[in-house]
Amino acid sequence: MPDTSKQYDTVISNCRALFENKMKDYGSAWRILRLPSLTDQIFIKAQRIRSLQQNDVRKVDEGEVSEFIGIINYCIMALIQLDKGVVEQPDIDVAEALDLYDEKIALTKQLMMDKNHDYGEAWRDMRVSSLTDLILQKLLRVKQIEDNMGKTIVSEGIDANYQDMINYAVFALIHINEPA
């Protein structure tokens, strides 16, 4: 049986490295983004993945991998924004951003491990296209919660939805990276 924890860490290591390099290039400019803006960025990436999965012709030479990585990193930014709030100017350095990244990933990975235990790694029998659809469904839920000003009656909050999207994207990247 594959070592899900190790595969998860490998995927996240690649995502984190890109996040770190972008922090070095751009700083924390993303800290000015409100949650709906981050949600929309994630939505664009998920929609592009779905288009790539459905269309035979590609006009931009980037595949699903970079988009799934983008989903993971934007979701982490959103989780950070939920905790720290939106600012008018970039306010954190690379080291602090990476500490926050690691904190959010640790919580999200633990959620995955707990669910993976209960669901028996059912995601391993899923298609990447189904994981994409689940990400889009979560995005529509987040948009509805945002439109409801964050209020829910019986549903989990926005943070849990972002964590689920991270985990679905990690699962998709594990599938993509596995030999056929």
Backbone as CSV, one residue per row, in Angstrom:
resi,resn,N_x,N_y,N_z,CA_x,CA_y,CA_z,C_x,C_y,C_z
1,MET,0.848,-1.192,0.000,0.000,0.000,0.000,0.884,1.243,0.000
2,PRO,0.548,2.213,-0.834,1.354,3.442,-0.877,1.350,4.177,0.458
3,ASP,2.402,4.905,0.693,2.512,5.686,1.925,1.927,7.078,1.680
4,THR,0.668,7.220,2.006,-0.039,8.472,1.733,0.633,9.659,2.400
5,SER,1.073,9.489,3.627,1.703,10.595,4.347,2.950,11.091,3.617
6,LYS,3.769,10.162,3.160,4.998,10.536,2.450,4.670,11.186,1.106
7,GLN,3.705,10.628,0.383,3.291,11.219,-0.891,2.733,12.628,-0.678
8,TYR,1.958,12.787,0.356,1.384,14.095,0.698,2.516,15.102,0.936
9,ASP,3.491,14.701,1.743,4.614,15.582,2.062,5.410,15.969,0.820
10,THR,5.570,15.044,-0.111,6.292,15.334,-1.354,5.555,16.387,-2.172
11,VAL,4.249,16.215,-2.307,3.446,17.198,-3.050,3.543,18.562,-2.381
12,ILE,3.357,18.592,-1.072,3.371,19.864,-0.350,4.751,20.507,-0.411
13,SER,5.789,19.729,-0.381,7.144,20.272,-0.482,7.321,21.056,-1.784
14,ASN,6.798,20.511,-2.879,6.872,21.219,-4.169,6.036,22.493,-4.152
15,CYS,4.849,22.427,-3.566,3.972,23.604,-3.477,4.609,24.681,-2.609
16,ARG,5.164,24.266,-1.499,5.791,25.195,-0.555,7.000,25.884,-1.193
17,ALA,7.792,25.134,-1.961,8.958,25.715,-2.625,8.532,26.813,-3.600
18,LEU,7.464,26.568,-4.338,6.962,27.594,-5.257,6.446,28.802,-4.481
19,PHE,5.698,28.548,-3.401,5.198,29.627,-2.553,6.362,30.474,-2.029
20,GLU,7.407,29.817,-1.550,8.578,30.534,-1.025,9.238,31.384,-2.103
21,ASN,9.418,30.828,-3.281,10.049,31.586,-4.364,9.188,32.773,-4.794
22,LYS,7.883,32.589,-4.822,6.999,33.712,-5.164,7.011,34.769,-4.070
23,MET,7.120,34.342,-2.824,7.257,35.309,-1.724,8.534,36.134,-1.912
24,LYS,9.608,35.486,-2.334,10.869,36.197,-2.560,10.755,37.161,-3.739
25,ASP,10.002,36.782,-4.759,9.815,37.645,-5.931,8.859,38.807,-5.661
26,TYR,7.722,38.500,-5.020,6.629,39.468,-4.905,6.355,39.963,-3.499
27,GLY,6.985,39.352,-2.504,6.640,39.704,-1.136,5.252,39.186,-0.805
28,SER,4.646,39.771,0.191,3.318,39.311,0.621,2.207,40.196,0.062
29,ALA,2.340,40.565,-1.210,1.309,41.387,-1.858,-0.073,40.730,-1.763
30,TRP,-0.102,39.401,-1.715,-1.370,38.675,-1.611,-2.129,38.991,-0.324
31,ARG,-1.470,39.581,0.658,-2.130,39.895,1.937,-3.232,40.948,1.789
32,ILE,-3.252,41.651,0.674,-4.316,42.648,0.468,-5.591,42.020,-0.099
33,LEU,-5.516,40.761,-0.515,-6.665,40.110,-1.144,-7.729,39.728,-0.122
34,ARG,-8.955,40.112,-0.427,-10.084,39.698,0.392,-10.443,38.251,0.046
35,LEU,-11.132,37.570,0.948,-11.457,36.158,0.727,-12.188,35.897,-0.588
36,PRO,-13.190,36.697,-0.965,-13.838,36.422,-2.253,-12.866,36.513,-3.440
37,SER,-11.866,37.370,-3.349,-10.873,37.455,-4.423,-10.040,36.177,-4.488
38,LEU,-9.655,35.658,-3.341,-8.905,34.401,-3.309,-9.783,33.243,-3.798
39,THR,-11.028,33.224,-3.364,-11.952,32.189,-3.821,-12.084,32.233,-5.337
40,ASP,-12.193,33.427,-5.896,-12.310,33.556,-7.348,-11.044,33.089,-8.064
41,GLN,-9.877,33.345,-7.491,-8.627,32.857,-8.084,-8.604,31.327,-8.104
42,ILE,-9.040,30.727,-7.016,-9.091,29.262,-6.943,-10.104,28.736,-7.965
43,PHE,-11.237,29.422,-8.070,-12.280,29.025,-9.011,-11.755,29.048,-10.452
44,ILE,-11.021,30.095,-10.805,-10.443,30.198,-12.151,-9.536,28.997,-12.425
45,LYS,-8.712,28.652,-11.463,-7.786,27.529,-11.630,-8.547,26.207,-11.777
46,ALA,-9.562,26.004,-10.954,-10.345,24.766,-11.032,-11.113,24.688,-12.356
47,GLN,-11.662,25.803,-12.800,-12.367,25.828,-14.079,-11.412,25.505,-15.232
48,ARG,-10.193,26.020,-15.156,-9.207,25.737,-16.202,-8.863,24.254,-16.220
49,ILE,-8.699,23.661,-15.041,-8.419,22.226,-14.979,-9.553,21.451,-15.636
50,ARG,-10.773,21.827,-15.316,-11.929,21.128,-15.905,-11.940,21.287,-17.419
51,SER,-11.615,22.478,-17.890,-11.528,22.703,-19.341,-10.453,21.829,-19.970
52,LEU,-9.298,21.767,-19.323,-8.209,20.925,-19.841,-8.634,19.459,-19.892
53,GLN,-9.413,19.029,-18.916,-9.858,17.641,-18.865,-10.917,17.342,-19.925
54,GLN,-11.645,18.370,-20.358,-12.746,18.155,-21.301,-12.386,18.472,-22.750
55,ASN,-11.388,19.327,-22.958,-11.065,19.774,-24.313,-9.835,19.064,-24.854
56,ASP,-9.862,18.785,-26.131,-8.721,18.145,-26.773,-7.623,19.144,-27.130
57,VAL,-7.998,20.392,-27.372,-7.045,21.400,-27.819,-6.666,22.311,-26.649
58,ARG,-5.356,22.535,-26.500,-4.838,23.459,-25.475,-4.127,24.593,-26.181
59,LYS,-4.456,25.815,-25.807,-3.827,26.977,-26.431,-2.760,27.605,-25.557
60,VAL,-2.686,27.201,-24.294,-1.648,27.664,-23.376,-0.893,26.423,-22.911
61,ASP,0.430,26.504,-22.958,1.253,25.330,-22.665,1.508,25.163,-21.168
62,GLU,0.436,25.014,-20.421,0.522,24.695,-18.991,-0.548,23.666,-18.715
63,GLY,-0.191,22.661,-17.959,-1.132,21.589,-17.695,-1.811,21.696,-16.354
64,GLU,-2.397,20.590,-15.953,-3.164,20.528,-14.716,-2.289,20.678,-13.475
65,VAL,-1.071,20.191,-13.528,-0.215,20.176,-12.337,-0.049,21.571,-11.759
66,SER,0.325,22.529,-12.598,0.549,23.889,-12.085,-0.729,24.504,-11.526
67,GLU,-1.868,24.127,-12.085,-3.142,24.658,-11.598,-3.511,24.052,-10.242
68,PHE,-3.275,22.740,-10.082,-3.531,22.127,-8.774,-2.606,22.717,-7.705
69,ILE,-1.363,22.962,-8.066,-0.430,23.606,-7.125,-0.956,24.991,-6.753
70,GLY,-1.439,25.725,-7.739,-2.013,27.039,-7.476,-3.211,26.966,-6.539
71,ILE,-4.055,25.972,-6.714,-5.212,25.795,-5.827,-4.735,25.598,-4.390
72,ILE,-3.748,24.741,-4.218,-3.228,24.485,-2.870,-2.694,25.769,-2.255
73,ASN,-1.873,26.492,-2.987,-1.249,27.694,-2.425,-2.253,28.815,-2.180
74,TYR,-3.209,28.993,-3.078,-4.236,30.011,-2.832,-5.121,29.638,-1.644
75,CYS,-5.415,28.359,-1.477,-6.207,27.937,-0.313,-5.452,28.211,0.985
76,ILE,-4.152,27.997,0.982,-3.363,28.291,2.177,-3.372,29.791,2.450
77,MET,-3.241,30.595,1.401,-3.336,32.053,1.581,-4.684,32.412,2.191
78,ALA,-5.746,31.782,1.716,-7.083,32.072,2.240,-7.180,31.694,3.718
79,LEU,-6.624,30.548,4.088,-6.639,30.144,5.501,-5.866,31.143,6.364
80,ILE,-4.766,31.635,5.840,-3.985,32.653,6.565,-4.804,33.934,6.687
81,GLN,-5.460,34.334,5.615,-6.273,35.552,5.643,-7.422,35.410,6.648
82,LEU,-8.010,34.222,6.729,-9.084,34.002,7.708,-8.598,34.294,9.119
83,ASP,-7.376,33.890,9.421,-6.827,34.107,10.767,-6.315,35.521,10.984
84,LYS,-5.564,36.027,10.038,-4.870,37.301,10.231,-5.667,38.513,9.748
85,GLY,-6.666,38.284,8.898,-7.417,39.393,8.340,-6.693,39.988,7.138
86,VAL,-7.413,40.811,6.417,-6.889,41.482,5.224,-6.195,42.763,5.650
87,VAL,-5.118,43.111,4.970,-4.371,44.334,5.268,-4.328,45.223,4.030
88,GLU,-3.935,46.463,4.233,-3.839,47.421,3.126,-2.478,47.382,2.433
89,GLN,-1.474,46.883,3.148,-0.113,46.809,2.616,0.507,45.472,3.031
90,PRO,1.395,44.929,2.208,2.087,43.701,2.622,2.730,43.889,3.995
91,ASP,2.592,42.858,4.842,3.008,43.049,6.231,3.778,41.882,6.833
92,ILE,4.037,40.843,6.047,4.799,39.728,6.595,5.971,39.396,5.676
93,ASP,7.031,38.898,6.288,8.210,38.533,5.498,8.147,37.048,5.141
94,VAL,9.138,36.604,4.407,9.177,35.221,3.926,9.131,34.228,5.094
95,ALA,9.930,34.467,6.107,10.001,33.529,7.235,8.646,33.383,7.919
96,GLU,7.975,34.503,8.198,6.666,34.431,8.846,5.646,33.757,7.947
97,ALA,5.688,34.079,6.658,4.750,33.468,5.714,4.936,31.949,5.681
98,LEU,6.189,31.503,5.684,6.452,30.061,5.657,6.030,29.382,6.958
99,ASP,6.204,30.066,8.081,5.729,29.523,9.357,4.204,29.346,9.330
100,LEU,3.510,30.352,8.799,2.055,30.271,8.691,1.640,29.169,7.713
101,TYR,2.360,29.070,6.617,2.115,28.017,5.618,2.211,26.647,6.294
102,ASP,3.308,26.442,7.010,3.537,25.155,7.678,2.453,24.851,8.713
103,GLU,2.036,25.877,9.434,0.981,25.709,10.439,-0.319,25.258,9.778
104,LYS,-0.694,25.922,8.695,-1.948,25.588,8.005,-1.877,24.202,7.375
105,ILE,-0.726,23.856,6.822,-0.578,22.540,6.209,-0.610,21.441,7.271
106,ALA,-0.009,21.678,8.410,-0.021,20.662,9.472,-1.462,20.346,9.885
107,LEU,-2.279,21.368,10.061,-3.680,21.158,10.427,-4.450,20.455,9.314
108,THR,-4.174,20.847,8.079,-4.879,20.281,6.929,-4.470,18.831,6.695
109,LYS,-3.188,18.543,6.873,-2.731,17.160,6.721,-3.348,16.276,7.808
110,GLN,-3.423,16.773,9.026,-4.031,15.979,10.098,-5.492,15.678,9.785
111,LEU,-6.210,16.674,9.240,-7.594,16.456,8.827,-7.650,15.346,7.774
112,MET,-6.726,15.401,6.807,-6.675,14.377,5.771,-6.413,13.001,6.378
113,MET,-5.461,12.915,7.290,-5.128,11.632,7.900,-6.336,11.067,8.666
114,ASP,-7.041,11.938,9.381,-8.222,11.496,10.125,-9.317,10.993,9.173
115,LYS,-9.581,11.768,8.118,-10.613,11.362,7.159,-10.163,10.128,6.386
116,ASN,-8.900,10.077,6.049,-8.367,8.938,5.311,-8.540,7.656,6.117
117,HIS,-8.351,7.762,7.421,-8.554,6.606,8.297,-10.009,6.150,8.233
118,ASP,-10.923,7.108,8.334,-12.340,6.775,8.368,-12.884,6.310,7.013
119,TYR,-12.367,6.887,5.923,-12.866,6.562,4.581,-12.067,5.442,3.911
120,GLY,-10.995,4.982,4.542,-10.228,3.889,3.975,-9.569,4.203,2.646
121,GLU,-9.062,5.395,2.494,-8.353,5.818,1.277,-9.211,5.655,0.021
122,ALA,-10.492,5.929,0.147,-11.408,5.812,-0.998,-10.970,6.684,-2.177
123,TRP,-10.283,7.784,-1.899,-9.841,8.694,-2.964,-8.926,7.995,-3.964
124,ARG,-8.265,6.950,-3.548,-7.339,6.242,-4.460,-8.076,5.605,-5.630
125,ASP,-9.363,5.333,-5.467,-10.161,4.752,-6.548,-10.929,5.816,-7.333
126,MET,-10.700,7.074,-7.002,-11.375,8.164,-7.700,-10.542,8.621,-8.891
127,ARG,-11.207,9.229,-9.841,-10.544,9.828,-10.997,-10.136,11.258,-10.651
128,VAL,-9.106,11.740,-11.337,-8.684,13.133,-11.157,-9.832,14.069,-11.527
129,SER,-10.590,13.705,-12.541,-11.724,14.555,-12.950,-12.774,14.657,-11.834
130,SER,-12.969,13.582,-11.082,-13.922,13.639,-9.962,-13.398,14.534,-8.847
131,LEU,-12.100,14.474,-8.600,-11.502,15.361,-7.590,-11.642,16.820,-8.014
132,THR,-11.494,17.079,-9.305,-11.700,18.436,-9.826,-13.133,18.888,-9.583
133,ASP,-14.079,18.018,-9.866,-15.487,18.366,-9.648,-15.775,18.644,-8.176
134,LEU,-15.175,17.854,-7.293,-15.371,18.086,-5.861,-14.786,19.435,-5.434
135,ILE,-13.653,19.815,-6.006,-13.074,21.132,-5.715,-14.037,22.222,-6.179
136,LEU,-14.575,22.071,-7.380,-15.533,23.071,-7.884,-16.780,23.134,-7.004
137,GLN,-17.249,21.988,-6.545,-18.409,21.975,-5.651,-18.100,22.724,-4.349
138,LYS,-16.920,22.465,-3.789,-16.511,23.169,-2.561,-16.428,24.670,-2.813
139,LEU,-15.932,25.050,-3.982,-15.839,26.479,-4.310,-17.222,27.122,-4.368
140,LEU,-18.160,26.439,-4.957,-19.525,26.981,-5.010,-20.115,27.097,-3.610
141,ARG,-19.792,26.151,-2.751,-20.234,26.245,-1.362,-19.607,27.452,-0.668
142,VAL,-18.310,27.640,-0.870,-17.620,28.779,-0.245,-18.213,30.086,-0.745
143,LYS,-18.469,30.171,-2.048,-19.072,31.396,-2.593,-20.428,31.673,-1.933
144,GLN,-21.220,30.625,-1.729,-22.521,30.794,-1.088,-22.353,31.252,0.360
145,ILE,-21.408,30.659,1.064,-21.159,31.075,2.455,-20.690,32.524,2.483
146,GLU,-19.826,32.896,1.545,-19.368,34.299,1.475,-20.540,35.224,1.197
147,ASP,-21.428,34.811,0.284,-22.616,35.622,-0.008,-23.539,35.721,1.202
148,ASN,-23.490,34.714,2.089,-24.285,34.721,3.323,-23.529,35.397,4.467
149,MET,-22.479,36.114,4.133,-21.665,36.841,5.113,-21.043,35.904,6.156
150,GLY,-20.710,34.686,5.720,-20.032,33.742,6.593,-20.942,32.929,7.491
151,LYS,-22.230,33.167,7.418,-23.156,32.464,8.299,-23.598,31.144,7.666
152,THR,-23.594,30.096,8.478,-24.132,28.809,8.065,-25.073,28.309,9.156
153,ILE,-25.979,27.445,8.771,-26.939,26.903,9.735,-26.437,25.558,10.270
154,VAL,-26.102,24.656,9.368,-25.654,23.328,9.789,-24.334,22.913,9.133
155,SER,-23.794,23.753,8.291,-22.632,23.375,7.493,-21.334,23.774,8.154
156,GLU,-20.264,23.081,7.749,-18.933,23.455,8.215,-18.592,24.824,7.653
157,GLY,-17.615,25.457,8.228,-17.260,26.808,7.817,-16.375,26.854,6.580
158,ILE,-16.029,28.052,6.217,-15.197,28.271,5.038,-13.846,27.581,5.190
159,ASP,-13.266,27.629,6.373,-11.930,27.051,6.566,-11.907,25.565,6.237
160,ALA,-12.909,24.824,6.655,-12.967,23.388,6.372,-13.065,23.122,4.871
161,ASN,-13.780,23.988,4.163,-13.895,23.835,2.717,-12.547,24.088,2.026
162,TYR,-11.822,25.111,2.472,-10.488,25.346,1.908,-9.566,24.163,2.191
163,GLN,-9.658,23.613,3.404,-8.822,22.453,3.740,-9.174,21.252,2.860
164,ASP,-10.456,21.027,2.637,-10.855,19.924,1.763,-10.328,20.133,0.347
165,MET,-10.385,21.359,-0.152,-9.871,21.633,-1.495,-8.374,21.354,-1.583
166,ILE,-7.638,21.740,-0.544,-6.205,21.434,-0.511,-6.017,19.920,-0.608
167,ASN,-6.737,19.190,0.206,-6.555,17.740,0.225,-6.968,17.086,-1.088
168,TYR,-8.048,17.543,-1.710,-8.437,16.999,-3.016,-7.364,17.301,-4.063
169,ALA,-6.807,18.503,-4.022,-5.758,18.859,-4.986,-4.502,18.021,-4.759
170,VAL,-4.158,17.779,-3.501,-3.015,16.906,-3.205,-3.285,15.508,-3.754
171,PHE,-4.482,14.981,-3.529,-4.821,13.652,-4.039,-4.695,13.611,-5.568
172,ALA,-5.172,14.661,-6.219,-5.077,14.720,-7.689,-3.616,14.693,-8.131
173,LEU,-2.775,15.456,-7.453,-1.349,15.479,-7.809,-0.676,14.134,-7.523
174,ILE,-1.084,13.468,-6.474,-0.552,12.124,-6.215,-0.939,11.198,-7.367
175,HIS,-2.200,11.247,-7.784,-2.643,10.416,-8.906,-1.852,10.737,-10.177
176,ILE,-1.707,12.009,-10.470,-1.002,12.435,-11.693,0.448,11.958,-11.676
177,ASN,1.059,11.960,-10.501,2.481,11.594,-10.388,2.718,10.081,-10.293
178,GLU,1.647,9.297,-10.091,1.815,7.859,-9.986,1.959,7.251,-11.376
179,PRO,2.785,6.212,-11.484,2.900,5.537,-12.778,1.564,4.890,-13.152
180,ALA,1.285,4.900,-14.425,0.000,4.353,-14.916,-0.091,2.857,-14.758
